[in-house]
Amino acid sequence: MASRNTPGMNSPYLTKQQRQQQAREKARLLQQAEAKRARRTRLFVALGSSFAVILVVAAVAFVIWNGTKKEEVKPEASPSANVSADGVISVGKGSSEGTTRAGAKNADKPRVRIYSDYACTHCNDLEKEYGNKLVNLAGKGEITLEIVPLSVLQQKFSDVASQADYYIAEKAPQYYAAFHTKYFADVSAPIFARKKGIPSESQHKKVALDVAKKVGVPDNVLKGLNSALSENRYASFLQHAAKKFADAGHQGTPTVTINGKRLEDWTEGKLLTELEKVAGHKLEASDAEPATPKG
């Protein structure tokens, strides 16, 4: 027990000096406690930040790995050897006089590439002016025609027709160019001429099959086309082709290039005029419907 002359630290009889000493001691203990708390906080923050960084890195790594894994499992492969990785269908001379074949190329001849959408009004203008002419020039061996069907306007009937393009280019390549031009002439053009409306969604597949039948696509191929369209088989590749189109810096359809050089104005015969300059001679371009194999 503390004596009356030497009071304890909690005694009410502390001297002024003792009270000051007590206050300093309390302040020192509080500072020590605060310093320990601050160190713990900094440690937790550092650990939390490190953990957050680890989580972010792990998440990024997972996304990259998962994306790579998906690519490995299901790559955006071309529908066939007749369709390039960018969605280009080349058209050159067929096996009989004046006919064409998807996947064929006329060596050392000008390459005319048309990026088009069946739902695009100016694509229809281009097809009306040049569609048959370009196909017939390809059939004569004067050019290689490169067709890139797109569905950039996100119209379902165009999506279905473009997928039909891929299938016919693969399974009935000698009928491909005739199908492509016929679809524009019989389906797209009347819509923009306001002679008939856009087919209902339930009719899109039937419309594409009817056009294919008109140009002579064999029954066994029509059966396979029906299945491919029912499965929406080439939907992802069609999106892939649209991305490639945008990645190349193109901004709208139709886009026309000759040997890779964009033609800014193709109207009023300018496409053929420019093509003749590149070819170095006059081109006799027939506007007759493209020929297909007989029998």
Short mmCIF file of the C-alpha atoms (twelve columns), coordinates in Angstrom:
data_MODEL
# 
_entry.id   MODEL 
# 
loop_
_atom_site.group_PDB 
_atom_site.id 
_atom_site.type_symbol 
_atom_site.label_atom_id 
_atom_site.label_alt_id 
_atom_site.label_comp_id 
_atom_site.label_asym_id 
_atom_site.label_seq_id 
_atom_site.Cartn_x 
_atom_site.Cartn_y 
_atom_site.Cartn_z 
_atom_site.pdbx_PDB_model_num 
ATOM 1   C CA . MET A 1   0.000   0.000   0.000    1 
ATOM 2   C CA . ALA A 2   1.334   3.473   -0.831   1 
ATOM 3   C CA . SER A 3   1.985   5.784   2.130    1 
ATOM 4   C CA . ARG A 4   0.224   9.113   2.488    1 
ATOM 5   C CA . ASN A 5   3.562   10.843  1.732    1 
ATOM 6   C CA . THR A 6   4.229   8.803   -1.457   1 
ATOM 7   C CA . PRO A 7   0.857   8.641   -3.236   1 
ATOM 8   C CA . GLY A 8   0.348   6.068   -6.040   1 
ATOM 9   C CA . MET A 9   -0.238  6.987   -9.670   1 
ATOM 10  C CA . ASN A 10  -4.037  6.731   -9.214   1 
ATOM 11  C CA . SER A 11  -4.090  8.672   -5.952   1 
ATOM 12  C CA . PRO A 12  -6.002  11.955  -5.834   1 
ATOM 13  C CA . TYR A 13  -3.065  13.441  -3.956   1 
ATOM 14  C CA . LEU A 14  -0.598  13.513  -6.907   1 
ATOM 15  C CA . THR A 15  1.733   16.449  -7.123   1 
ATOM 16  C CA . LYS A 16  1.736   18.637  -10.205  1 
ATOM 17  C CA . GLN A 17  5.028   17.064  -11.369  1 
ATOM 18  C CA . GLN A 18  3.630   13.553  -10.848  1 
ATOM 19  C CA . ARG A 19  0.481   14.415  -12.828  1 
ATOM 20  C CA . GLN A 20  2.628   15.728  -15.689  1 
ATOM 21  C CA . GLN A 21  4.759   12.595  -15.598  1 
ATOM 22  C CA . GLN A 22  1.589   10.466  -15.627  1 
ATOM 23  C CA . ALA A 23  0.223   12.376  -18.617  1 
ATOM 24  C CA . ARG A 24  3.493   11.928  -20.505  1 
ATOM 25  C CA . GLU A 25  3.464   8.200   -19.767  1 
ATOM 26  C CA . LYS A 26  -0.118  7.854   -21.004  1 
ATOM 27  C CA . ALA A 27  0.751   9.775   -24.156  1 
ATOM 28  C CA . ARG A 28  3.765   7.544   -24.762  1 
ATOM 29  C CA . LEU A 29  1.669   4.378   -24.359  1 
ATOM 30  C CA . LEU A 30  -1.006  5.792   -26.676  1 
ATOM 31  C CA . GLN A 31  1.640   6.639   -29.283  1 
ATOM 32  C CA . GLN A 32  3.040   3.116   -29.077  1 
ATOM 33  C CA . ALA A 33  -0.441  1.621   -29.479  1 
ATOM 34  C CA . GLU A 34  -1.219  3.940   -32.390  1 
ATOM 35  C CA . ALA A 35  2.096   3.072   -34.067  1 
ATOM 36  C CA . LYS A 36  1.350   -0.653  -33.728  1 
ATOM 37  C CA . ARG A 37  -2.178  -0.139  -35.101  1 
ATOM 38  C CA . ALA A 38  -0.803  1.878   -38.038  1 
ATOM 39  C CA . ARG A 39  1.750   -0.831  -38.817  1 
ATOM 40  C CA . ARG A 40  -0.985  -3.464  -38.759  1 
ATOM 41  C CA . THR A 41  -3.161  -1.325  -41.040  1 
ATOM 42  C CA . ARG A 42  -0.314  -0.791  -43.495  1 
ATOM 43  C CA . LEU A 43  0.390   -4.509  -43.490  1 
ATOM 44  C CA . PHE A 44  -3.261  -5.374  -44.137  1 
ATOM 45  C CA . VAL A 45  -3.468  -2.751  -46.904  1 
ATOM 46  C CA . ALA A 46  -0.283  -4.052  -48.488  1 
ATOM 47  C CA . LEU A 47  -1.495  -7.622  -48.282  1 
ATOM 48  C CA . GLY A 48  -4.915  -6.597  -49.617  1 
ATOM 49  C CA . SER A 49  -3.377  -4.665  -52.513  1 
ATOM 50  C CA . SER A 50  -1.101  -7.555  -53.349  1 
ATOM 51  C CA . PHE A 51  -4.021  -9.933  -53.207  1 
ATOM 52  C CA . ALA A 52  -6.064  -7.631  -55.460  1 
ATOM 53  C CA . VAL A 53  -3.208  -7.463  -57.954  1 
ATOM 54  C CA . ILE A 54  -2.935  -11.241 -57.864  1 
ATOM 55  C CA . LEU A 55  -6.678  -11.505 -58.516  1 
ATOM 56  C CA . VAL A 56  -6.487  -9.084  -61.462  1 
ATOM 57  C CA . VAL A 57  -3.505  -10.890 -62.955  1 
ATOM 58  C CA . ALA A 58  -5.239  -14.209 -62.437  1 
ATOM 59  C CA . ALA A 59  -8.419  -12.893 -64.053  1 
ATOM 60  C CA . VAL A 60  -6.538  -11.553 -67.079  1 
ATOM 61  C CA . ALA A 61  -4.622  -14.803 -67.375  1 
ATOM 62  C CA . PHE A 62  -7.887  -16.734 -67.175  1 
ATOM 63  C CA . VAL A 63  -9.494  -14.638 -69.922  1 
ATOM 64  C CA . ILE A 64  -6.459  -15.076 -72.172  1 
ATOM 65  C CA . TRP A 65  -6.243  -18.775 -71.422  1 
ATOM 66  C CA . ASN A 66  -9.974  -19.247 -71.859  1 
ATOM 67  C CA . GLY A 67  -9.937  -17.338 -75.154  1 
ATOM 68  C CA . THR A 68  -7.003  -19.396 -76.360  1 
ATOM 69  C CA . LYS A 69  -8.731  -22.532 -75.240  1 
ATOM 70  C CA . LYS A 70  -11.859 -21.597 -77.195  1 
ATOM 71  C CA . GLU A 71  -9.782  -20.871 -80.275  1 
ATOM 72  C CA . GLU A 72  -8.123  -24.233 -79.950  1 
ATOM 73  C CA . VAL A 73  -11.432 -26.033 -79.483  1 
ATOM 74  C CA . LYS A 74  -13.490 -24.192 -82.109  1 
ATOM 75  C CA . PRO A 75  -11.471 -22.020 -84.505  1 
ATOM 76  C CA . GLU A 76  -13.173 -19.776 -87.035  1 
ATOM 77  C CA . ALA A 77  -12.442 -22.134 -89.883  1 
ATOM 78  C CA . SER A 78  -13.601 -21.309 -93.393  1 
ATOM 79  C CA . PRO A 79  -16.733 -23.201 -94.467  1 
ATOM 80  C CA . SER A 80  -14.750 -24.778 -97.307  1 
ATOM 81  C CA . ALA A 81  -11.655 -24.486 -99.450  1 
ATOM 82  C CA . ASN A 82  -13.702 -22.236 -101.733 1 
ATOM 83  C CA . VAL A 83  -14.129 -19.589 -99.006  1 
ATOM 84  C CA . SER A 84  -11.076 -17.775 -97.638  1 
ATOM 85  C CA . ALA A 85  -10.420 -17.069 -93.972  1 
ATOM 86  C CA . ASP A 86  -11.703 -13.515 -94.609  1 
ATOM 87  C CA . GLY A 87  -14.957 -14.720 -96.159  1 
ATOM 88  C CA . VAL A 88  -13.906 -14.168 -99.797  1 
ATOM 89  C CA . ILE A 89  -15.422 -16.430 -102.461 1 
ATOM 90  C CA . SER A 90  -13.340 -16.283 -105.640 1 
ATOM 91  C CA . VAL A 91  -15.044 -16.917 -108.982 1 
ATOM 92  C CA . GLY A 92  -13.188 -17.939 -112.144 1 
ATOM 93  C CA . LYS A 93  -13.657 -20.045 -115.259 1 
ATOM 94  C CA . GLY A 94  -15.728 -23.188 -114.933 1 
ATOM 95  C CA . SER A 95  -15.250 -26.557 -116.617 1 
ATOM 96  C CA . SER A 96  -17.443 -25.698 -119.612 1 
ATOM 97  C CA . GLU A 97  -17.354 -22.698 -121.952 1 
ATOM 98  C CA . GLY A 98  -18.620 -19.472 -120.395 1 
ATOM 99  C CA . THR A 99  -19.446 -20.966 -116.987 1 
ATOM 100 C CA . THR A 100 -17.913 -20.060 -113.642 1 
ATOM 101 C CA . ARG A 101 -16.866 -21.948 -110.567 1 
ATOM 102 C CA . ALA A 102 -16.523 -20.832 -106.951 1 
ATOM 103 C CA . GLY A 103 -12.981 -21.355 -105.721 1 
ATOM 104 C CA . ALA A 104 -11.461 -20.898 -109.190 1 
ATOM 105 C CA . LYS A 105 -9.050  -18.084 -110.049 1 
ATOM 106 C CA . ASN A 106 -8.009  -16.772 -113.436 1 
ATOM 107 C CA . ALA A 107 -4.248  -16.437 -113.108 1 
ATOM 108 C CA . ASP A 108 -2.630  -13.069 -113.818 1 
ATOM 109 C CA . LYS A 109 -5.987  -11.378 -114.393 1 
ATOM 110 C CA . PRO A 110 -7.385  -8.348  -112.539 1 
ATOM 111 C CA . ARG A 111 -9.046  -9.197  -109.219 1 
ATOM 112 C CA . VAL A 112 -12.337 -7.414  -108.655 1 
ATOM 113 C CA . ARG A 113 -13.595 -7.719  -105.104 1 
ATOM 114 C CA . ILE A 114 -17.143 -6.794  -104.104 1 
ATOM 115 C CA . TYR A 115 -18.125 -6.534  -100.439 1 
ATOM 116 C CA . SER A 116 -21.917 -6.555  -100.427 1 
ATOM 117 C CA . ASP A 117 -24.992 -7.045  -98.280  1 
ATOM 118 C CA . TYR A 118 -28.248 -8.349  -99.742  1 
ATOM 119 C CA . ALA A 119 -30.110 -5.807  -97.566  1 
ATOM 120 C CA . CYS A 120 -28.070 -2.834  -98.857  1 
ATOM 121 C CA . THR A 121 -29.800 -0.537  -101.351 1 
ATOM 122 C CA . HIS A 122 -26.584 0.613   -103.075 1 
ATOM 123 C CA . CYS A 123 -25.373 -2.991  -103.287 1 
ATOM 124 C CA . ASN A 124 -28.489 -3.633  -105.312 1 
ATOM 125 C CA . ASP A 125 -27.652 -0.663  -107.518 1 
ATOM 126 C CA . LEU A 126 -24.188 -2.099  -108.122 1 
ATOM 127 C CA . GLU A 127 -25.542 -5.568  -108.855 1 
ATOM 128 C CA . LYS A 128 -28.089 -4.181  -111.290 1 
ATOM 129 C CA . GLU A 129 -25.375 -2.318  -113.201 1 
ATOM 130 C CA . TYR A 130 -22.522 -4.814  -113.036 1 
ATOM 131 C CA . GLY A 131 -23.535 -8.149  -111.456 1 
ATOM 132 C CA . ASN A 132 -24.048 -10.246 -114.586 1 
ATOM 133 C CA . LYS A 133 -21.274 -8.440  -116.476 1 
ATOM 134 C CA . LEU A 134 -18.641 -9.259  -113.850 1 
ATOM 135 C CA . VAL A 135 -19.693 -12.910 -113.587 1 
ATOM 136 C CA . ASN A 136 -19.564 -13.295 -117.375 1 
ATOM 137 C CA . LEU A 137 -16.133 -11.655 -117.529 1 
ATOM 138 C CA . ALA A 138 -14.948 -14.178 -114.932 1 
ATOM 139 C CA . GLY A 139 -16.452 -16.988 -117.029 1 
ATOM 140 C CA . LYS A 140 -14.498 -15.778 -120.064 1 
ATOM 141 C CA . GLY A 141 -11.280 -15.752 -118.058 1 
ATOM 142 C CA . GLU A 142 -10.897 -11.954 -118.196 1 
ATOM 143 C CA . ILE A 143 -11.015 -11.318 -114.430 1 
ATOM 144 C CA . THR A 144 -11.170 -13.120 -111.126 1 
ATOM 145 C CA . LEU A 145 -14.318 -11.988 -109.344 1 
ATOM 146 C CA . GLU A 146 -14.105 -12.019 -105.550 1 
ATOM 147 C CA . ILE A 147 -17.422 -11.871 -103.705 1 
ATOM 148 C CA . VAL A 148 -17.631 -11.221 -99.972  1 
ATOM 149 C CA . PRO A 149 -21.212 -11.736 -98.749  1 
ATOM 150 C CA . LEU A 150 -21.875 -9.815  -95.541  1 
ATOM 151 C CA . SER A 151 -24.753 -9.154  -93.185  1 
ATOM 152 C CA . VAL A 152 -23.562 -5.862  -91.723  1 
ATOM 153 C CA . LEU A 153 -27.073 -4.355  -91.700  1 
ATOM 154 C CA . GLN A 154 -28.291 -7.229  -89.523  1 
ATOM 155 C CA . GLN A 155 -31.291 -8.133  -91.650  1 
ATOM 156 C CA . LYS A 156 -32.243 -11.753 -91.136  1 
ATOM 157 C CA . PHE A 157 -33.023 -12.426 -94.787  1 
ATOM 158 C CA . SER A 158 -29.532 -11.195 -95.720  1 
ATOM 159 C CA . ASP A 159 -27.989 -13.344 -92.989  1 
ATOM 160 C CA . VAL A 160 -29.715 -16.450 -94.376  1 
ATOM 161 C CA . ALA A 161 -28.805 -15.648 -97.991  1 
ATOM 162 C CA . SER A 162 -25.139 -15.082 -97.091  1 
ATOM 163 C CA . GLN A 163 -24.996 -18.421 -95.301  1 
ATOM 164 C CA . ALA A 164 -26.547 -19.997 -98.396  1 
ATOM 165 C CA . ASP A 165 -23.704 -18.394 -100.394 1 
ATOM 166 C CA . TYR A 166 -21.148 -20.236 -98.272  1 
ATOM 167 C CA . TYR A 167 -22.913 -23.577 -98.575  1 
ATOM 168 C CA . ILE A 168 -23.472 -23.419 -102.325 1 
ATOM 169 C CA . ALA A 169 -19.880 -22.241 -102.897 1 
ATOM 170 C CA . GLU A 170 -18.807 -25.399 -101.067 1 
ATOM 171 C CA . LYS A 171 -21.258 -28.006 -102.340 1 
ATOM 172 C CA . ALA A 172 -22.285 -26.718 -105.783 1 
ATOM 173 C CA . PRO A 173 -19.521 -24.272 -106.792 1 
ATOM 174 C CA . GLN A 174 -20.502 -24.232 -110.482 1 
ATOM 175 C CA . TYR A 175 -23.905 -22.767 -109.507 1 
ATOM 176 C CA . TYR A 176 -22.629 -20.251 -106.965 1 
ATOM 177 C CA . ALA A 177 -22.332 -17.071 -109.083 1 
ATOM 178 C CA . ALA A 178 -25.735 -17.673 -110.684 1 
ATOM 179 C CA . PHE A 179 -27.297 -18.067 -107.212 1 
ATOM 180 C CA . HIS A 180 -25.648 -14.880 -105.957 1 
ATOM 181 C CA . THR A 181 -26.829 -12.698 -108.845 1 
ATOM 182 C CA . LYS A 182 -30.279 -14.336 -108.970 1 
ATOM 183 C CA . TYR A 183 -30.902 -13.656 -105.282 1 
ATOM 184 C CA . PHE A 184 -30.181 -9.977  -105.803 1 
ATOM 185 C CA . ALA A 185 -32.386 -9.863  -108.908 1 
ATOM 186 C CA . ASP A 186 -35.367 -11.856 -107.616 1 
ATOM 187 C CA . VAL A 187 -35.394 -11.082 -103.885 1 
ATOM 188 C CA . SER A 188 -33.458 -7.941  -102.988 1 
ATOM 189 C CA . ALA A 189 -34.185 -5.727  -106.022 1 
ATOM 190 C CA . PRO A 190 -38.002 -5.979  -105.812 1 
ATOM 191 C CA . ILE A 191 -37.842 -4.989  -102.136 1 
ATOM 192 C CA . PHE A 192 -35.957 -1.780  -102.900 1 
ATOM 193 C CA . ALA A 193 -38.167 -1.125  -105.924 1 
ATOM 194 C CA . ARG A 194 -41.095 -1.415  -103.488 1 
ATOM 195 C CA . LYS A 195 -42.685 -4.122  -105.568 1 
ATOM 196 C CA . LYS A 196 -42.805 -6.453  -102.577 1 
ATOM 197 C CA . GLY A 197 -41.929 -6.434  -98.899  1 
ATOM 198 C CA . ILE A 198 -39.157 -8.137  -96.976  1 
ATOM 199 C CA . PRO A 199 -40.002 -11.836 -96.550  1 
ATOM 200 C CA . SER A 200 -41.199 -12.815 -93.088  1 
ATOM 201 C CA . GLU A 201 -38.633 -14.542 -90.919  1 
ATOM 202 C CA . SER A 202 -40.375 -17.886 -91.333  1 
ATOM 203 C CA . GLN A 203 -39.936 -17.551 -95.113  1 
ATOM 204 C CA . HIS A 204 -36.225 -16.671 -95.281  1 
ATOM 205 C CA . LYS A 205 -35.009 -20.251 -95.654  1 
ATOM 206 C CA . LYS A 206 -37.683 -21.116 -98.228  1 
ATOM 207 C CA . VAL A 207 -36.810 -18.020 -100.294 1 
ATOM 208 C CA . ALA A 208 -33.108 -18.990 -100.406 1 
ATOM 209 C CA . LEU A 209 -33.985 -22.585 -101.337 1 
ATOM 210 C CA . ASP A 210 -36.329 -21.389 -104.103 1 
ATOM 211 C CA . VAL A 211 -33.591 -19.231 -105.651 1 
ATOM 212 C CA . ALA A 212 -31.109 -22.100 -105.467 1 
ATOM 213 C CA . LYS A 213 -33.616 -24.395 -107.180 1 
ATOM 214 C CA . LYS A 214 -34.251 -21.810 -109.933 1 
ATOM 215 C CA . VAL A 215 -30.584 -21.758 -110.965 1 
ATOM 216 C CA . GLY A 216 -30.369 -25.551 -111.086 1 
ATOM 217 C CA . VAL A 217 -28.728 -26.509 -107.783 1 
ATOM 218 C CA . PRO A 218 -29.131 -30.332 -107.536 1 
ATOM 219 C CA . ASP A 219 -31.709 -31.823 -105.172 1 
ATOM 220 C CA . ASN A 220 -29.141 -33.465 -102.887 1 
ATOM 221 C CA . VAL A 221 -27.439 -30.094 -102.385 1 
ATOM 222 C CA . LEU A 222 -30.809 -28.426 -101.741 1 
ATOM 223 C CA . LYS A 223 -31.447 -30.977 -99.003  1 
ATOM 224 C CA . GLY A 224 -28.095 -30.233 -97.392  1 
ATOM 225 C CA . LEU A 225 -28.692 -26.482 -97.750  1 
ATOM 226 C CA . ASN A 226 -32.011 -26.840 -95.936  1 
ATOM 227 C CA . SER A 227 -30.224 -28.515 -93.020  1 
ATOM 228 C CA . ALA A 228 -27.390 -25.954 -92.948  1 
ATOM 229 C CA . LEU A 229 -29.813 -23.027 -92.836  1 
ATOM 230 C CA . SER A 230 -32.000 -24.706 -90.207  1 
ATOM 231 C CA . GLU A 231 -28.896 -25.148 -88.032  1 
ATOM 232 C CA . ASN A 232 -27.741 -21.574 -88.644  1 
ATOM 233 C CA . ARG A 233 -24.459 -23.331 -89.373  1 
ATOM 234 C CA . TYR A 234 -22.345 -20.432 -90.602  1 
ATOM 235 C CA . ALA A 235 -23.618 -17.688 -88.272  1 
ATOM 236 C CA . SER A 236 -20.350 -17.324 -86.357  1 
ATOM 237 C CA . PHE A 237 -18.270 -17.301 -89.532  1 
ATOM 238 C CA . LEU A 238 -20.522 -14.604 -91.011  1 
ATOM 239 C CA . GLN A 239 -19.859 -12.447 -87.924  1 
ATOM 240 C CA . HIS A 240 -16.157 -13.215 -88.294  1 
ATOM 241 C CA . ALA A 241 -16.226 -12.018 -91.929  1 
ATOM 242 C CA . ALA A 242 -17.929 -8.777  -90.876  1 
ATOM 243 C CA . LYS A 243 -15.196 -8.203  -88.273  1 
ATOM 244 C CA . LYS A 244 -12.486 -8.806  -90.874  1 
ATOM 245 C CA . PHE A 245 -14.227 -6.292  -93.129  1 
ATOM 246 C CA . ALA A 246 -14.195 -3.664  -90.363  1 
ATOM 247 C CA . ASP A 247 -10.611 -4.500  -89.345  1 
ATOM 248 C CA . ALA A 248 -9.519  -3.807  -92.927  1 
ATOM 249 C CA . GLY A 249 -10.757 -0.223  -92.523  1 
ATOM 250 C CA . HIS A 250 -13.844 -0.566  -94.706  1 
ATOM 251 C CA . GLN A 251 -16.858 1.369   -93.489  1 
ATOM 252 C CA . GLY A 252 -19.826 0.434   -95.624  1 
ATOM 253 C CA . THR A 253 -21.242 -1.695  -98.387  1 
ATOM 254 C CA . PRO A 254 -20.802 -1.904  -101.238 1 
ATOM 255 C CA . THR A 255 -17.035 -1.640  -101.170 1 
ATOM 256 C CA . VAL A 256 -15.229 -2.328  -104.449 1 
ATOM 257 C CA . THR A 257 -11.519 -2.998  -104.878 1 
ATOM 258 C CA . ILE A 258 -9.465  -3.796  -107.983 1 
ATOM 259 C CA . ASN A 259 -6.247  -5.647  -107.197 1 
ATOM 260 C CA . GLY A 260 -6.628  -4.508  -103.602 1 
ATOM 261 C CA . LYS A 261 -7.082  -0.801  -104.401 1 
ATOM 262 C CA . ARG A 262 -10.400 0.673   -103.346 1 
ATOM 263 C CA . LEU A 263 -12.508 2.244   -106.079 1 
ATOM 264 C CA . GLU A 264 -14.186 5.274   -104.561 1 
ATOM 265 C CA . ASP A 265 -16.734 5.809   -107.343 1 
ATOM 266 C CA . TRP A 266 -18.027 2.784   -109.236 1 
ATOM 267 C CA . THR A 267 -21.214 4.330   -110.630 1 
ATOM 268 C CA . GLU A 268 -22.170 5.060   -114.268 1 
ATOM 269 C CA . GLY A 269 -19.725 2.637   -115.848 1 
ATOM 270 C CA . LYS A 270 -16.663 3.817   -113.898 1 
ATOM 271 C CA . LEU A 271 -15.976 0.323   -112.549 1 
ATOM 272 C CA . LEU A 272 -15.605 -1.141  -116.060 1 
ATOM 273 C CA . THR A 273 -13.604 1.880   -117.228 1 
ATOM 274 C CA . GLU A 274 -11.125 1.417   -114.383 1 
ATOM 275 C CA . LEU A 275 -11.053 -2.320  -114.946 1 
ATOM 276 C CA . GLU A 276 -10.148 -1.856  -118.610 1 
ATOM 277 C CA . LYS A 277 -7.267  0.418   -117.579 1 
ATOM 278 C CA . VAL A 278 -5.911  -2.298  -115.317 1 
ATOM 279 C CA . ALA A 279 -6.501  -5.054  -117.898 1 
ATOM 280 C CA . GLY A 280 -4.922  -2.975  -120.641 1 
ATOM 281 C CA . HIS A 281 -7.593  -3.690  -123.234 1 
ATOM 282 C CA . LYS A 282 -11.283 -3.341  -124.049 1 
ATOM 283 C CA . LEU A 283 -13.582 -5.731  -122.190 1 
ATOM 284 C CA . GLU A 284 -16.694 -7.138  -123.799 1 
ATOM 285 C CA . ALA A 285 -19.011 -7.561  -120.836 1 
ATOM 286 C CA . SER A 286 -22.269 -9.385  -121.499 1 
ATOM 287 C CA . ASP A 287 -25.297 -8.584  -119.325 1 
ATOM 288 C CA . ALA A 288 -26.870 -12.015 -119.922 1 
ATOM 289 C CA . GLU A 289 -27.760 -14.142 -116.914 1 
ATOM 290 C CA . PRO A 290 -24.744 -16.266 -115.877 1 
ATOM 291 C CA . ALA A 291 -24.485 -19.637 -117.567 1 
ATOM 292 C CA . THR A 292 -24.681 -22.812 -115.499 1 
ATOM 293 C CA . PRO A 293 -23.794 -26.429 -116.379 1 
ATOM 294 C CA . LYS A 294 -26.331 -28.255 -118.518 1 
ATOM 295 C CA . GLY A 295 -27.926 -31.450 -117.282 1 
# 
